[in-house]
C-alpha cells in the first residue's frame, strides 16, 4: 500500500507560468508626465542649455543654488511622495525642474533627479525631458561611475571624471566639457543617464554625459563645480554653505547610492 505522506506527488498538469493565468493581471502603472508651475507656459520650452543632475555631487550643488526658481516637476506615479518635506530637501524623492535665469528667462534649465528611475521607465522619462515640452539646444548630464560597469580598478581615494558625447557635440565648436577624458572603451554606462544621452543622439541634439567617481566626497563636489564654472555657467555663483543632508553627500563615501541602481544597458 502506498504511503500518501511520503509518496512523491504526480507532476502538475500546468507549468508554473501557466498558473499565473488564473490570477487577475496587475493594473497598469500610469505613464509619467510633466507638471509645470505656470498653467499656460509658452511650450515647448527651448533652453540653450539643459543640465540634468543625477549624481549626488551635482544634486548637492544645485540644491544649494539660491538663484534657481522652480518651474515644474516630472511626476513618476510609482514614486510615493509621503515623507517629503515642505521645503525642498536632499532626502526628498522628487524630480524638480528649475530655471536659473529668473521668471521669464528659461535659457538655462536644471533638472534635479532625486527619485529612483527604474530601467523600464528610463526611456519614457528621457522622452519627457528631451524633445517634448522641453527642446534644448545642448544637454549636459551629470552621473556617477558605477564600479560594476567600469573596466579597471577604481580607488575610493582617487577622484575621476570622464565624458561621453553625441556625434553633433563632437563635431561642434566650443561648449563641450573641456578637460575631461573620454570614458574608457569597454566600460558601460546604464540607467537614466544612458537613456538621456541616447535620446540626444536620436534627436541630433548636442549632448554630453559626465560621469564622476567616487559617488560622495568633497573632492568630487569640487570637480563638478569646476566643470560647471569652467565650461557651462562661468558667471554663476556656486558658493556652497551648510545644508541638510550634507554629511551624506560630502562624507567618506561608505553610504550605498541606491538612487541609480539599474539593469538597463544602452
Secondary structure, 3 states (H helix, E strand, C coil): CCCCCCCCCCCCCCCHHHHHHHCCCCCCCCCCEEEECCCCCCCCECCCEEEEECCHHHHHHHHCCCCCEEEEEEECCCCCCCCCCCCCCCCCCCEEEEECCCCCCCCEEEEEECCCCCHHHHHHHHHHHCCCCECCCEEEEEEECCHHHCCCCCCCCCCEEEEEECHHHHHCCCCCCCCCEECCCCCCCEHHHHHHHHHHHHCCCEEEEEEEECCCCHHHHHHHHHHHHHHHCCCCCCCCCCCCCHHHHHCCCCCCCCCCCCCCEC
